[in-house]
Amino acid sequence: MASIRNLKKDINNVLGDVIEAVYIVEQTQGKEGSKEGSEIIDKAIETFDQLIADIHRKDVENRKAHFKQVRKDLEAEATALVERINKMA
């Protein structure tokens, strides 16, 4: 169970950092509440909800492989969001 808790913490921390980075970029460029920033934040929240729902799925045969896939999905989504933030800057 500890690995599930750590996975949830990782999801929360990574996507929270992405949202914080959007706010920092917007403030440094003087574009608070930009459309691009709002889209990135919405996508981060959507990704969070999806990954947490994936963690709580009960119809999984191999739980260890399932959690590895959730972690890979987190990494892929976070990388894509960071690339979008870099394009804002």
Backbone torsions as a table, in degrees:
resi	resn	phi	psi	omega
1	MET	NA	-27.4	-178.9
2	ALA	-62.9	-35.5	-179.9
3	SER	-68.6	-32.3	177.0
4	ILE	-67.8	-42.9	178.7
5	ARG	-62.2	-42.8	178.8
6	ASN	-65.9	-37.2	177.6
7	LEU	-63.9	-42.9	177.5
8	LYS	-62.8	-41.3	178.0
9	LYS	-63.9	-41.4	178.9
10	ASP	-61.8	-44.0	178.8
11	ILE	-60.0	-47.7	-179.0
12	ASN	-62.6	-45.5	-177.4
13	ASN	-67.9	-45.7	-176.9
14	VAL	-64.6	-49.3	-177.9
15	LEU	-72.0	-30.1	173.2
16	GLY	-64.4	-40.2	177.0
17	ASP	-65.4	-36.4	177.8
18	VAL	-62.9	-45.9	179.9
19	ILE	-63.6	-42.0	178.2
20	GLU	-62.8	-38.8	178.7
21	ALA	-63.5	-36.4	177.3
22	VAL	-61.3	-46.5	-179.9
23	TYR	-62.3	-40.2	179.8
24	ILE	-64.6	-45.7	179.7
25	VAL	-62.7	-42.8	-179.9
26	GLU	-62.8	-42.3	-178.7
27	GLN	-69.0	-39.6	-178.5
28	THR	-70.1	-25.9	179.5
29	GLN	-98.6	-2.2	179.6
30	GLY	70.0	29.9	-178.9
31	LYS	-120.2	51.9	-179.3
32	GLU	-60.1	135.3	177.8
33	GLY	72.9	29.6	-179.1
34	SER	-68.5	156.5	-179.2
35	LYS	-64.2	-43.1	-179.6
36	GLU	-62.1	-43.8	179.8
37	GLY	-62.7	-41.9	179.0
38	SER	-63.6	-39.2	178.5
39	GLU	-64.9	-41.0	179.8
40	ILE	-65.9	-42.7	179.1
41	ILE	-63.4	-43.7	178.3
42	ASP	-61.0	-41.0	179.2
43	LYS	-66.5	-37.9	178.4
44	ALA	-64.6	-41.7	179.0
45	ILE	-66.9	-41.3	177.9
46	GLU	-62.5	-42.0	178.5
47	THR	-63.8	-43.1	177.4
48	PHE	-57.0	-50.1	-178.7
49	ASP	-60.3	-42.4	-178.7
50	GLN	-66.1	-44.3	-178.4
51	LEU	-67.1	-39.3	177.5
52	ILE	-65.5	-40.1	176.7
53	ALA	-62.9	-38.6	177.8
54	ASP	-63.6	-38.9	179.3
55	ILE	-62.2	-37.8	-174.9
56	HIS	-86.7	3.3	177.4
57	ARG	-63.8	137.9	-178.3
58	LYS	-102.2	-17.5	-174.6
59	ASP	-90.8	43.7	-176.7
60	VAL	-107.4	130.7	179.8
61	GLU	-76.4	-53.7	-177.7
62	ASN	-109.8	97.4	-174.4
63	ARG	-64.4	-37.6	-178.6
64	LYS	-63.1	-46.3	178.5
65	ALA	-66.1	-35.9	178.8
66	HIS	-62.7	-45.2	-179.9
67	PHE	-68.0	-33.8	174.8
68	LYS	-63.1	-39.8	179.0
69	GLN	-67.3	-38.4	177.0
70	VAL	-61.8	-42.3	178.5
71	ARG	-64.0	-40.2	177.1
72	LYS	-64.9	-39.9	177.8
73	ASP	-63.0	-40.6	177.4
74	LEU	-60.6	-46.4	-179.1
75	GLU	-62.6	-42.9	-179.4
76	ALA	-65.6	-45.0	-179.4
77	GLU	-66.9	-42.3	-180.0
78	ALA	-63.7	-40.2	178.3
79	THR	-62.9	-43.3	179.3
80	ALA	-63.9	-40.7	179.3
81	LEU	-67.3	-39.5	178.1
82	VAL	-64.4	-38.8	177.7
83	GLU	-62.9	-38.3	177.4
84	ARG	-66.8	-36.8	177.0
85	ILE	-65.5	-40.4	179.3
86	ASN	-63.7	-32.5	176.9
87	LYS	-69.6	-28.7	176.8
88	MET	-66.9	-36.2	-173.8
89	ALA	-77.6	NA	NA
